[in-house]
Amino acid sequence: MSTDKGMDKQRFLISSGIQVQTLELWIEQHWLVPRETAEGLEFTDTDVARAGFIRELKQDFGANDAGIDVILHLVDQIHGLRQILSDLRAGMEKPLE
């Protein structure tokens, strides 16, 4: 379970160092998927880290948008598999009743 604290859009922009237009584009491309609340979009520390990762891919590695799509998809799959393995491990550690 995530322990990330929620932050509003303005705080996210300050924390991530990206511009509003960039944020809107990345949300449109589903590179960032903030939680929608009654108060607006809610971001987490994980979203800030992901934005930094995307920025590094673009600026430092020269990845294009199609490349970033593939990279983020693979990273998400890896995280999903790690969660499944963690759940399996926890299930195996439980004593049989």
Buried (B, 14 or more C-beta within 10 A) or exposed (E): EEEBEBBBBEEBBEBBEBEEEBBEBBEEEEBBEBEEEEEEBBBBBEBBEBBBBBBEBBEEEEBEEEEBBEBBEEEEEEEEEEEEEEEEEEEEEEEEE
